[in-house]
Amino acid sequence: MILKLIMLGIALIAIYKFMGGSISLPGKKKSNDNVDSDALEECETCGIYVTKKESVIVKGKLYCSKECIPI
Ligand SMILES: [Zn+2]
């Protein structure tokens, strides 16, 4: 009887580990954030789409380059 319970426990742990390994949300969320930084944003002045890395943000508005920032 005890042996059966131990076997059941091992089986449950194996299933739990299998599920956790395939889902693993925390690791995947971090990689999604990196993808978001490559997402295209529209320039406020000329409408060109640029990645957030390349863009210039002034007063909460996004521009493709310094030339598009209104003075
Ligand atoms: Zn622009």
N, CA, C, O and the ligand as a Tripos MOL2 file, in Angstrom:
@<TRIPOS>MOLECULE
protein
  285   283    72     0     0
PROTEIN
NO_CHARGES

@<TRIPOS>ATOM
      1 N           0.8370   -1.2160    0.0000 N.3       1 MET1
      2 CA          0.0000    0.0000    0.0000 C.3       1 MET1
      3 C           0.8630    1.2530    0.0000 C.2       1 MET1
      4 O           0.6370    2.1750   -0.7840 O.2       1 MET1
      5 N           1.8750    1.2790    0.9060 N.am      2 ILE2
      6 CA          2.7590    2.4420    0.9620 C.3       2 ILE2
      7 C           3.5360    2.5880   -0.3510 C.2       2 ILE2
      8 O           3.7370    3.6910   -0.8610 O.2       2 ILE2
      9 N           3.9610    1.4420   -0.8760 N.am      3 LEU3
     10 CA          4.7060    1.4530   -2.1460 C.3       3 LEU3
     11 C           3.8820    2.1060   -3.2540 C.2       3 LEU3
     12 O           4.4020    2.8700   -4.0670 O.2       3 LEU3
     13 N           2.6040    1.7950   -3.2680 N.am      4 LYS4
     14 CA          1.7160    2.3740   -4.2900 C.3       4 LYS4
     15 C           1.6560    3.8940   -4.1690 C.2       4 LYS4
     16 O           1.6570    4.6160   -5.1660 O.2       4 LYS4
     17 N           1.6020    4.3680   -2.8960 N.am      5 LEU5
     18 CA          1.5390    5.8180   -2.6630 C.3       5 LEU5
     19 C           2.8210    6.4970   -3.1370 C.2       5 LEU5
     20 O           2.7960    7.5770   -3.7280 O.2       5 LEU5
     21 N           3.9560    5.8240   -2.8560 N.am      6 ILE6
     22 CA          5.2420    6.3880   -3.2940 C.3       6 ILE6
     23 C           5.2880    6.4580   -4.8220 C.2       6 ILE6
     24 O           5.7220    7.4580   -5.3940 O.2       6 ILE6
     25 N           4.8380    5.3940   -5.4690 N.am      7 MET7
     26 CA          4.8130    5.3620   -6.9350 C.3       7 MET7
     27 C           3.9300    6.4840   -7.4820 C.2       7 MET7
     28 O           4.2670    7.1460   -8.4640 O.2       7 MET7
     29 N           2.7740    6.6790   -6.8050 N.am      8 LEU8
     30 CA          1.8480    7.7280   -7.2310 C.3       8 LEU8
     31 C           2.5040    9.0950   -7.0830 C.2       8 LEU8
     32 O           2.3840    9.9550   -7.9550 O.2       8 LEU8
     33 N           3.2100    9.2810   -5.9490 N.am      9 GLY9
     34 CA          3.8960   10.5480   -5.7050 C.3       9 GLY9
     35 C           4.9460   10.8260   -6.7550 C.2       9 GLY9
     36 O           5.0440   11.9500   -7.2470 O.2       9 GLY9
     37 N           5.7330    9.8260   -7.1100 N.am     10 ILE10
     38 CA          6.7720    9.9830   -8.1430 C.3      10 ILE10
     39 C           6.1170   10.3370   -9.4800 C.2      10 ILE10
     40 O           6.6090   11.1860  -10.2230 O.2      10 ILE10
     41 N           5.0050    9.6740   -9.7670 N.am     11 ALA11
     42 CA          4.3030    9.9340  -11.0290 C.3      11 ALA11
     43 C           3.8080   11.3800  -11.0740 C.2      11 ALA11
     44 O           3.9100   12.0530  -12.0990 O.2      11 ALA11
     45 N           3.2660   11.8470   -9.9350 N.am     12 LEU12
     46 CA          2.7600   13.2230   -9.8800 C.3      12 LEU12
     47 C           3.8930   14.2330  -10.0510 C.2      12 LEU12
     48 O           3.7460   15.2230  -10.7670 O.2      12 LEU12
     49 N           5.0160   13.9800   -9.3950 N.am     13 ILE13
     50 CA          6.1730   14.8780   -9.5250 C.3      13 ILE13
     51 C           6.6570   14.9120  -10.9720 C.2      13 ILE13
     52 O           6.9910   15.9720  -11.5010 O.2      13 ILE13
     53 N           6.6900   13.7320  -11.6060 N.am     14 ALA14
     54 CA          7.1250   13.6480  -13.0030 C.3      14 ALA14
     55 C           6.2020   14.4660  -13.9010 C.2      14 ALA14
     56 O           6.6670   15.1820  -14.7880 O.2      14 ALA14
     57 N           4.8900   14.3570  -13.6700 N.am     15 ILE15
     58 CA          3.9140   15.1120  -14.4660 C.3      15 ILE15
     59 C           4.0820   16.6130  -14.2080 C.2      15 ILE15
     60 O           4.0580   17.4240  -15.1330 O.2      15 ILE15
     61 N           4.2550   16.9630  -12.9230 N.am     16 TYR16
     62 CA          4.4260   18.3810  -12.5470 C.3      16 TYR16
     63 C           5.6590   18.9820  -13.2180 C.2      16 TYR16
     64 O           5.6140   20.0880  -13.7560 O.2      16 TYR16
     65 N           6.7640   18.2290  -13.1760 N.am     17 LYS17
     66 CA          7.9970   18.7070  -13.7900 C.3      17 LYS17
     67 C           7.8500   18.8390  -15.3000 C.2      17 LYS17
     68 O           8.3620   19.7750  -15.9130 O.2      17 LYS17
     69 N           7.1370   17.8790  -15.8850 N.am     18 PHE18
     70 CA          6.9260   17.9120  -17.3360 C.3      18 PHE18
     71 C           6.1100   19.1540  -17.7200 C.2      18 PHE18
     72 O           6.4320   19.8410  -18.6890 O.2      18 PHE18
     73 N           5.0530   19.4320  -16.9480 N.am     19 MET19
     74 CA          4.1980   20.5960  -17.2230 C.3      19 MET19
     75 C           4.9770   21.8910  -17.0380 C.2      19 MET19
     76 O           4.9130   22.7970  -17.8690 O.2      19 MET19
     77 N           5.7200   21.9590  -15.9230 N.am     20 GLY20
     78 CA          6.4940   23.1670  -15.6390 C.3      20 GLY20
     79 C           7.5440   23.4160  -16.6990 C.2      20 GLY20
     80 O           7.7920   24.5620  -17.0740 O.2      20 GLY20
     81 N           8.1570   22.3630  -17.1800 N.am     21 GLY21
     82 CA          9.1890   22.5110  -18.1930 C.3      21 GLY21
     83 C           8.6540   23.0230  -19.5080 C.2      21 GLY21
     84 O           9.3220   23.7820  -20.2100 O.2      21 GLY21
     85 N           7.4280   22.5990  -19.8450 N.am     22 SER22
     86 CA          6.8730   23.0080  -21.1390 C.3      22 SER22
     87 C           6.2590   24.4020  -21.0710 C.2      22 SER22
     88 O           6.2020   25.0950  -22.0870 O.2      22 SER22
     89 N           5.7940   24.8300  -19.8850 N.am     23 ILE23
     90 CA          5.1450   26.1450  -19.7610 C.3      23 ILE23
     91 C           6.1910   27.2170  -19.4240 C.2      23 ILE23
     92 O           6.4030   28.1390  -20.2120 O.2      23 ILE23
     93 N           6.8410   27.1060  -18.2710 N.am     24 SER24
     94 CA          7.9010   28.0270  -17.8320 C.3      24 SER24
     95 C           7.6730   29.4690  -18.2730 C.2      24 SER24
     96 O           8.3850   29.9750  -19.1410 O.2      24 SER24
     97 N           6.6900   30.1260  -17.6840 N.am     25 LEU25
     98 CA          6.3140   31.4940  -18.0700 C.3      25 LEU25
     99 C           7.3820   32.5490  -17.7950 C.2      25 LEU25
    100 O           7.6270   33.3840  -18.6660 O.2      25 LEU25
    101 N           8.0320   32.5560  -16.6280 N.am     26 PRO26
    102 CA          8.9610   33.6650  -16.3310 C.3      26 PRO26
    103 C          10.0540   33.8320  -17.3810 C.2      26 PRO26
    104 O          10.3420   34.9570  -17.7900 O.2      26 PRO26
    105 N          10.6650   32.7420  -17.8240 N.am     27 GLY27
    106 CA         11.7390   32.8220  -18.8140 C.3      27 GLY27
    107 C          11.2460   33.3570  -20.1510 C.2      27 GLY27
    108 O          11.9270   34.1550  -20.7960 O.2      27 GLY27
    109 N          10.0590   32.9150  -20.5650 N.am     28 LYS28
    110 CA          9.5330   33.3270  -21.8640 C.3      28 LYS28
    111 C           9.1200   34.7970  -21.8420 C.2      28 LYS28
    112 O           9.2580   35.4940  -22.8470 O.2      28 LYS28
    113 N           8.6160   35.2710  -20.7040 N.am     29 LYS29
    114 CA          8.1870   36.6710  -20.6220 C.3      29 LYS29
    115 C           9.3620   37.6120  -20.8520 C.2      29 LYS29
    116 O           9.2100   38.6430  -21.5080 O.2      29 LYS29
    117 N          10.5300   37.2670  -20.3210 N.am     30 LYS30
    118 CA         11.6980   38.1240  -20.4890 C.3      30 LYS30
    119 C          12.0760   38.2420  -21.9590 C.2      30 LYS30
    120 O          12.4260   39.3240  -22.4310 O.2      30 LYS30
    121 N          12.0060   37.1260  -22.6820 N.am     31 SER31
    122 CA         12.3610   37.1780  -24.1000 C.3      31 SER31
    123 C          11.3270   37.9790  -24.8750 C.2      31 SER31
    124 O          11.6660   38.6100  -25.8760 O.2      31 SER31
    125 N          10.0710   37.9690  -24.4340 N.am     32 ASN32
    126 CA          9.0370   38.7720  -25.0940 C.3      32 ASN32
    127 C           9.3060   40.2610  -24.9260 C.2      32 ASN32
    128 O           9.0320   41.0460  -25.8340 O.2      32 ASN32
    129 N           9.8360   40.6540  -23.7840 N.am     33 ASP33
    130 CA         10.1680   42.0640  -23.5620 C.3      33 ASP33
    131 C          11.2310   42.5200  -24.5480 C.2      33 ASP33
    132 O          11.1920   43.6500  -25.0370 O.2      33 ASP33
    133 N          12.1740   41.6440  -24.8380 N.am     34 ASN34
    134 CA         13.2120   41.9860  -25.8060 C.3      34 ASN34
    135 C          12.6110   42.1700  -27.1980 C.2      34 ASN34
    136 O          13.0410   43.0350  -27.9620 O.2      34 ASN34
    137 N          11.6150   41.3490  -27.5150 N.am     35 VAL35
    138 CA         10.9460   41.4710  -28.8130 C.3      35 VAL35
    139 C          10.2070   42.7980  -28.8810 C.2      35 VAL35
    140 O          10.2090   43.4540  -29.9230 O.2      35 VAL35
    141 N           9.5730   43.2040  -27.7800 N.am     36 ASP36
    142 CA          8.8320   44.4630  -27.7460 C.3      36 ASP36
    143 C           9.7290   45.6620  -28.0440 C.2      36 ASP36
    144 O           9.2850   46.6220  -28.6730 O.2      36 ASP36
    145 N          10.9830   45.6190  -27.6020 N.am     37 SER37
    146 CA         11.8860   46.7400  -27.8430 C.3      37 SER37
    147 C          12.2170   46.8590  -29.3310 C.2      37 SER37
    148 O          12.6940   47.9000  -29.7840 O.2      37 SER37
    149 N          11.9640   45.7950  -30.0860 N.am     38 ASP38
    150 CA         12.1740   45.8420  -31.5310 C.3      38 ASP38
    151 C          10.8920   46.2000  -32.2770 C.2      38 ASP38
    152 O          10.8990   46.3080  -33.5040 O.2      38 ASP38
    153 N           9.7910   46.3840  -31.5450 N.am     39 ALA39
    154 CA          8.5130   46.6900  -32.1750 C.3      39 ALA39
    155 C           8.5830   48.0470  -32.8680 C.2      39 ALA39
    156 O           9.2630   48.9610  -32.4020 O.2      39 ALA39
    157 N           7.8710   48.1630  -33.9820 N.am     40 LEU40
    158 CA          7.9090   49.4030  -34.7500 C.3      40 LEU40
    159 C           6.9490   50.4360  -34.1620 C.2      40 LEU40
    160 O           5.8270   50.1100  -33.7770 O.2      40 LEU40
    161 N           7.4060   51.6720  -34.1010 N.am     41 GLU41
    162 CA          6.5920   52.7910  -33.6180 C.3      41 GLU41
    163 C           6.5890   53.8710  -34.6990 C.2      41 GLU41
    164 O           7.5620   54.0270  -35.4370 O.2      41 GLU41
    165 N           5.4810   54.6150  -34.7820 N.am     42 GLU42
    166 CA          5.3520   55.6220  -35.8270 C.3      42 GLU42
    167 C           5.9110   56.9650  -35.3630 C.2      42 GLU42
    168 O           5.6520   57.4080  -34.2430 O.2      42 GLU42
    169 N           6.6770   57.6010  -36.2390 N.am     43 CYS43
    170 CA          7.2220   58.9260  -35.9460 C.3      43 CYS43
    171 C           6.0970   59.9600  -35.9250 C.2      43 CYS43
    172 O           5.2300   59.9500  -36.8000 O.2      43 CYS43
    173 N           6.1060   60.8480  -34.9360 N.am     44 GLU44
    174 CA          5.0500   61.8570  -34.7780 C.3      44 GLU44
    175 C           5.0420   62.8530  -35.9350 C.2      44 GLU44
    176 O           3.9860   63.3860  -36.2760 O.2      44 GLU44
    177 N           6.1850   63.1090  -36.5360 N.am     45 THR45
    178 CA          6.2920   64.1510  -37.5480 C.3      45 THR45
    179 C           6.1170   63.6120  -38.9660 C.2      45 THR45
    180 O           5.2670   64.1040  -39.7090 O.2      45 THR45
    181 N           6.8970   62.6210  -39.3470 N.am     46 CYS46
    182 CA          6.8790   62.1800  -40.7500 C.3      46 CYS46
    183 C           6.1520   60.8550  -40.9510 C.2      46 CYS46
    184 O           5.8930   60.4810  -42.0950 O.2      46 CYS46
    185 N           5.8130   60.1350  -39.8940 N.am     47 GLY47
    186 CA          5.0390   58.9080  -40.0140 C.3      47 GLY47
    187 C           5.8530   57.6810  -40.3680 C.2      47 GLY47
    188 O           5.2950   56.6110  -40.6100 O.2      47 GLY47
    189 N           7.1670   57.8270  -40.4000 N.am     48 ILE48
    190 CA          8.0360   56.6760  -40.6830 C.3      48 ILE48
    191 C           8.0410   55.7580  -39.4710 C.2      48 ILE48
    192 O           8.0210   56.2150  -38.3280 O.2      48 ILE48
    193 N           8.0680   54.4540  -39.7370 N.am     49 TYR49
    194 CA          8.1090   53.4870  -38.6370 C.3      49 TYR49
    195 C           9.5510   53.1610  -38.2670 C.2      49 TYR49
    196 O          10.3610   52.7910  -39.1170 O.2      49 TYR49
    197 N           9.8480   53.3050  -36.9980 N.am     50 VAL50
    198 CA         11.1930   52.9960  -36.4970 C.3      50 VAL50
    199 C          11.0760   52.1070  -35.2740 C.2      50 VAL50
    200 O          10.0490   52.0980  -34.5950 O.2      50 VAL50
    201 N          12.1370   51.3560  -34.9950 N.am     51 THR51
    202 CA         12.1480   50.5540  -33.7770 C.3      51 THR51
    203 C          12.3950   51.4730  -32.5820 C.2      51 THR51
    204 O          12.9680   52.5540  -32.7180 O.2      51 THR51
    205 N          11.9560   51.0270  -31.4250 N.am     52 LYS52
    206 CA         12.1130   51.8510  -30.2200 C.3      52 LYS52
    207 C          13.5730   52.1400  -29.9310 C.2      52 LYS52
    208 O          13.9160   53.1920  -29.3930 O.2      52 LYS52
    209 N          14.4400   51.1810  -30.3000 N.am     53 LYS53
    210 CA         15.8760   51.3700  -30.0700 C.3      53 LYS53
    211 C          16.3960   52.5630  -30.8660 C.2      53 LYS53
    212 O          17.2150   53.3380  -30.3710 O.2      53 LYS53
    213 N          15.9140   52.7060  -32.1060 N.am     54 GLU54
    214 CA         16.4200   53.7620  -32.9880 C.3      54 GLU54
    215 C          15.7060   55.0910  -32.7820 C.2      54 GLU54
    216 O          16.1910   56.1360  -33.2170 O.2      54 GLU54
    217 N          14.5540   55.0500  -32.1200 N.am     55 SER55
    218 CA         13.7330   56.2490  -32.0230 C.3      55 SER55
    219 C          14.2590   57.2220  -30.9700 C.2      55 SER55
    220 O          15.0590   56.8700  -30.1040 O.2      55 SER55
    221 N          13.7740   58.4670  -31.0830 N.am     56 VAL56
    222 CA         14.0930   59.4920  -30.0980 C.3      56 VAL56
    223 C          12.7790   59.8930  -29.4350 C.2      56 VAL56
    224 O          11.8230   60.2530  -30.1220 O.2      56 VAL56
    225 N          12.7260   59.8340  -28.1130 N.am     57 ILE57
    226 CA         11.4900   60.1910  -27.4110 C.3      57 ILE57
    227 C          11.6890   61.5150  -26.6850 C.2      57 ILE57
    228 O          12.5740   61.6490  -25.8400 O.2      57 ILE57
    229 N          10.8400   62.5040  -27.0340 N.am     58 VAL58
    230 CA         10.9050   63.8130  -26.4000 C.3      58 VAL58
    231 C           9.5190   64.1510  -25.8660 C.2      58 VAL58
    232 O           8.5460   64.1430  -26.6200 O.2      58 VAL58
    233 N           9.4230   64.4420  -24.5960 N.am     59 LYS59
    234 CA          8.1630   64.7840  -23.9290 C.3      59 LYS59
    235 C           7.0760   63.7410  -24.2020 C.2      59 LYS59
    236 O           5.9210   64.0870  -24.4490 O.2      59 LYS59
    237 N           7.4580   62.4640  -24.1550 N.am     60 GLY60
    238 CA          6.5020   61.3770  -24.3220 C.3      60 GLY60
    239 C           6.1250   61.0840  -25.7540 C.2      60 GLY60
    240 O           5.3690   60.1450  -26.0040 O.2      60 GLY60
    241 N           6.6370   61.8690  -26.7270 N.am     61 LYS61
    242 CA          6.3340   61.6130  -28.1360 C.3      61 LYS61
    243 C           7.5590   61.0320  -28.8300 C.2      61 LYS61
    244 O           8.7050   61.3360  -28.4990 O.2      61 LYS61
    245 N           7.2590   60.1760  -29.8130 N.am     62 LEU62
    246 CA          8.3330   59.4090  -30.4420 C.3      62 LEU62
    247 C           8.6550   59.9550  -31.8320 C.2      62 LEU62
    248 O           7.7590   60.2010  -32.6390 O.2      62 LEU62
    249 N           9.9360   60.1380  -32.0950 N.am     63 TYR63
    250 CA         10.3910   60.6320  -33.3970 C.3      63 TYR63
    251 C          11.4460   59.7040  -33.9620 C.2      63 TYR63
    252 O          12.1650   59.0380  -33.2170 O.2      63 TYR63
    253 N          11.5360   59.6620  -35.3120 N.am     64 CYS64
    254 CA         12.4750   58.7390  -35.9690 C.3      64 CYS64
    255 C          13.9070   59.2450  -35.8410 C.2      64 CYS64
    256 O          14.8460   58.4510  -35.7870 O.2      64 CYS64
    257 N          14.0780   60.5700  -35.7930 N.am     65 SER65
    258 CA         15.4310   61.1230  -35.6730 C.3      65 SER65
    259 C          15.3420   62.5110  -35.0490 C.2      65 SER65
    260 O          14.2490   63.0500  -34.8730 O.2      65 SER65
    261 N          16.4840   63.0830  -34.7190 N.am     66 LYS66
    262 CA         16.5040   64.4180  -34.1160 C.3      66 LYS66
    263 C          15.9280   65.4730  -35.0630 C.2      66 LYS66
    264 O          15.3850   66.4840  -34.6160 O.2      66 LYS66
    265 N          16.0480   65.2310  -36.3740 N.am     67 GLU67
    266 CA         15.5560   66.1940  -37.3660 C.3      67 GLU67
    267 C          14.0390   66.3410  -37.3050 C.2      67 GLU67
    268 O          13.5060   67.3730  -37.7140 O.2      67 GLU67
    269 N          13.3370   65.3290  -36.8030 N.am     68 CYS68
    270 CA         11.8630   65.3770  -36.7630 C.3      68 CYS68
    271 C          11.3390   66.0090  -35.4760 C.2      68 CYS68
    272 O          10.1340   66.2240  -35.3490 O.2      68 CYS68
    273 N          12.2030   66.3060  -34.5350 N.am     69 ILE69
    274 CA         11.7370   66.8970  -33.2750 C.3      69 ILE69
    275 C          11.4210   68.3690  -33.5030 C.2      69 ILE69
    276 O          12.3080   69.1290  -33.8930 O.2      69 ILE69
    277 N          10.1880   68.7870  -33.2710 N.am     70 PRO70
    278 CA          9.8350   70.2010  -33.4540 C.3      70 PRO70
    279 C          10.5220   71.0600  -32.3850 C.2      70 PRO70
    280 O          10.6040   70.6840  -31.2160 O.2      70 PRO70
    281 N          11.0070   72.2110  -32.8220 N.am     71 ILE71
    282 CA         11.7230   73.0920  -31.8730 C.3      71 ILE71
    283 C          10.7280   73.9960  -31.1550 C.2      71 ILE71
    284 O          11.1230   74.8090  -30.3200 O.2      71 ILE71
    285 ZN         10.3240   61.3550  -38.5750 Zn       72 ZN72
@<TRIPOS>BOND
     1     1     2 1
     2     2     3 1
     3     3     4 2
     4     3     5 am
     5     5     6 1
     6     6     7 1
     7     7     8 2
     8     7     9 am
     9     9    10 1
    10    10    11 1
    11    11    12 2
    12    11    13 am
    13    13    14 1
    14    14    15 1
    15    15    16 2
    16    15    17 am
    17    17    18 1
    18    18    19 1
    19    19    20 2
    20    19    21 am
    21    21    22 1
    22    22    23 1
    23    23    24 2
    24    23    25 am
    25    25    26 1
    26    26    27 1
    27    27    28 2
    28    27    29 am
    29    29    30 1
    30    30    31 1
    31    31    32 2
    32    31    33 am
    33    33    34 1
    34    34    35 1
    35    35    36 2
    36    35    37 am
    37    37    38 1
    38    38    39 1
    39    39    40 2
    40    39    41 am
    41    41    42 1
    42    42    43 1
    43    43    44 2
    44    43    45 am
    45    45    46 1
    46    46    47 1
    47    47    48 2
    48    47    49 am
    49    49    50 1
    50    50    51 1
    51    51    52 2
    52    51    53 am
    53    53    54 1
    54    54    55 1
    55    55    56 2
    56    55    57 am
    57    57    58 1
    58    58    59 1
    59    59    60 2
    60    59    61 am
    61    61    62 1
    62    62    63 1
    63    63    64 2
    64    63    65 am
    65    65    66 1
    66    66    67 1
    67    67    68 2
    68    67    69 am
    69    69    70 1
    70    70    71 1
    71    71    72 2
    72    71    73 am
    73    73    74 1
    74    74    75 1
    75    75    76 2
    76    75    77 am
    77    77    78 1
    78    78    79 1
    79    79    80 2
    80    79    81 am
    81    81    82 1
    82    82    83 1
    83    83    84 2
    84    83    85 am
    85    85    86 1
    86    86    87 1
    87    87    88 2
    88    87    89 am
    89    89    90 1
    90    90    91 1
    91    91    92 2
    92    91    93 am
    93    93    94 1
    94    94    95 1
    95    95    96 2
    96    95    97 am
    97    97    98 1
    98    98    99 1
    99    99   100 2
   100    99   101 am
   101   101   102 1
   102   102   103 1
   103   103   104 2
   104   103   105 am
   105   105   106 1
   106   106   107 1
   107   107   108 2
   108   107   109 am
   109   109   110 1
   110   110   111 1
   111   111   112 2
   112   111   113 am
   113   113   114 1
   114   114   115 1
   115   115   116 2
   116   115   117 am
   117   117   118 1
   118   118   119 1
   119   119   120 2
   120   119   121 am
   121   121   122 1
   122   122   123 1
   123   123   124 2
   124   123   125 am
   125   125   126 1
   126   126   127 1
   127   127   128 2
   128   127   129 am
   129   129   130 1
   130   130   131 1
   131   131   132 2
   132   131   133 am
   133   133   134 1
   134   134   135 1
   135   135   136 2
   136   135   137 am
   137   137   138 1
   138   138   139 1
   139   139   140 2
   140   139   141 am
   141   141   142 1
   142   142   143 1
   143   143   144 2
   144   143   145 am
   145   145   146 1
   146   146   147 1
   147   147   148 2
   148   147   149 am
   149   149   150 1
   150   150   151 1
   151   151   152 2
   152   151   153 am
   153   153   154 1
   154   154   155 1
   155   155   156 2
   156   155   157 am
   157   157   158 1
   158   158   159 1
   159   159   160 2
   160   159   161 am
   161   161   162 1
   162   162   163 1
   163   163   164 2
   164   163   165 am
   165   165   166 1
   166   166   167 1
   167   167   168 2
   168   167   169 am
   169   169   170 1
   170   170   171 1
   171   171   172 2
   172   171   173 am
   173   173   174 1
   174   174   175 1
   175   175   176 2
   176   175   177 am
   177   177   178 1
   178   178   179 1
   179   179   180 2
   180   179   181 am
   181   181   182 1
   182   182   183 1
   183   183   184 2
   184   183   185 am
   185   185   186 1
   186   186   187 1
   187   187   188 2
   188   187   189 am
   189   189   190 1
   190   190   191 1
   191   191   192 2
   192   191   193 am
   193   193   194 1
   194   194   195 1
   195   195   196 2
   196   195   197 am
   197   197   198 1
   198   198   199 1
   199   199   200 2
   200   199   201 am
   201   201   202 1
   202   202   203 1
   203   203   204 2
   204   203   205 am
   205   205   206 1
   206   206   207 1
   207   207   208 2
   208   207   209 am
   209   209   210 1
   210   210   211 1
   211   211   212 2
   212   211   213 am
   213   213   214 1
   214   214   215 1
   215   215   216 2
   216   215   217 am
   217   217   218 1
   218   218   219 1
   219   219   220 2
   220   219   221 am
   221   221   222 1
   222   222   223 1
   223   223   224 2
   224   223   225 am
   225   225   226 1
   226   226   227 1
   227   227   228 2
   228   227   229 am
   229   229   230 1
   230   230   231 1
   231   231   232 2
   232   231   233 am
   233   233   234 1
   234   234   235 1
   235   235   236 2
   236   235   237 am
   237   237   238 1
   238   238   239 1
   239   239   240 2
   240   239   241 am
   241   241   242 1
   242   242   243 1
   243   243   244 2
   244   243   245 am
   245   245   246 1
   246   246   247 1
   247   247   248 2
   248   247   249 am
   249   249   250 1
   250   250   251 1
   251   251   252 2
   252   251   253 am
   253   253   254 1
   254   254   255 1
   255   255   256 2
   256   255   257 am
   257   257   258 1
   258   258   259 1
   259   259   260 2
   260   259   261 am
   261   261   262 1
   262   262   263 1
   263   263   264 2
   264   263   265 am
   265   265   266 1
   266   266   267 1
   267   267   268 2
   268   267   269 am
   269   269   270 1
   270   270   271 1
   271   271   272 2
   272   271   273 am
   273   273   274 1
   274   274   275 1
   275   275   276 2
   276   275   277 am
   277   277   278 1
   278   278   279 1
   279   279   280 2
   280   279   281 am
   281   281   282 1
   282   282   283 1
   283   283   284 2
@<TRIPOS>SUBSTRUCTURE
     1 MET1         2 RESIDUE 1 A MET
     2 ILE2         6 RESIDUE 1 A ILE
     3 LEU3        10 RESIDUE 1 A LEU
     4 LYS4        14 RESIDUE 1 A LYS
     5 LEU5        18 RESIDUE 1 A LEU
     6 ILE6        22 RESIDUE 1 A ILE
     7 MET7        26 RESIDUE 1 A MET
     8 LEU8        30 RESIDUE 1 A LEU
     9 GLY9        34 RESIDUE 1 A GLY
    10 ILE10       38 RESIDUE 1 A ILE
    11 ALA11       42 RESIDUE 1 A ALA
    12 LEU12       46 RESIDUE 1 A LEU
    13 ILE13       50 RESIDUE 1 A ILE
    14 ALA14       54 RESIDUE 1 A ALA
    15 ILE15       58 RESIDUE 1 A ILE
    16 TYR16       62 RESIDUE 1 A TYR
    17 LYS17       66 RESIDUE 1 A LYS
    18 PHE18       70 RESIDUE 1 A PHE
    19 MET19       74 RESIDUE 1 A MET
    20 GLY20       78 RESIDUE 1 A GLY
    21 GLY21       82 RESIDUE 1 A GLY
    22 SER22       86 RESIDUE 1 A SER
    23 ILE23       90 RESIDUE 1 A ILE
    24 SER24       94 RESIDUE 1 A SER
    25 LEU25       98 RESIDUE 1 A LEU
    26 PRO26      102 RESIDUE 1 A PRO
    27 GLY27      106 RESIDUE 1 A GLY
    28 LYS28      110 RESIDUE 1 A LYS
    29 LYS29      114 RESIDUE 1 A LYS
    30 LYS30      118 RESIDUE 1 A LYS
    31 SER31      122 RESIDUE 1 A SER
    32 ASN32      126 RESIDUE 1 A ASN
    33 ASP33      130 RESIDUE 1 A ASP
    34 ASN34      134 RESIDUE 1 A ASN
    35 VAL35      138 RESIDUE 1 A VAL
    36 ASP36      142 RESIDUE 1 A ASP
    37 SER37      146 RESIDUE 1 A SER
    38 ASP38      150 RESIDUE 1 A ASP
    39 ALA39      154 RESIDUE 1 A ALA
    40 LEU40      158 RESIDUE 1 A LEU
    41 GLU41      162 RESIDUE 1 A GLU
    42 GLU42      166 RESIDUE 1 A GLU
    43 CYS43      170 RESIDUE 1 A CYS
    44 GLU44      174 RESIDUE 1 A GLU
    45 THR45      178 RESIDUE 1 A THR
    46 CYS46      182 RESIDUE 1 A CYS
    47 GLY47      186 RESIDUE 1 A GLY
    48 ILE48      190 RESIDUE 1 A ILE
    49 TYR49      194 RESIDUE 1 A TYR
    50 VAL50      198 RESIDUE 1 A VAL
    51 THR51      202 RESIDUE 1 A THR
    52 LYS52      206 RESIDUE 1 A LYS
    53 LYS53      210 RESIDUE 1 A LYS
    54 GLU54      214 RESIDUE 1 A GLU
    55 SER55      218 RESIDUE 1 A SER
    56 VAL56      222 RESIDUE 1 A VAL
    57 ILE57      226 RESIDUE 1 A ILE
    58 VAL58      230 RESIDUE 1 A VAL
    59 LYS59      234 RESIDUE 1 A LYS
    60 GLY60      238 RESIDUE 1 A GLY
    61 LYS61      242 RESIDUE 1 A LYS
    62 LEU62      246 RESIDUE 1 A LEU
    63 TYR63      250 RESIDUE 1 A TYR
    64 CYS64      254 RESIDUE 1 A CYS
    65 SER65      258 RESIDUE 1 A SER
    66 LYS66      262 RESIDUE 1 A LYS
    67 GLU67      266 RESIDUE 1 A GLU
    68 CYS68      270 RESIDUE 1 A CYS
    69 ILE69      274 RESIDUE 1 A ILE
    70 PRO70      278 RESIDUE 1 A PRO
    71 ILE71      282 RESIDUE 1 A ILE
    72 ZN72       285 GROUP 0 **** ****
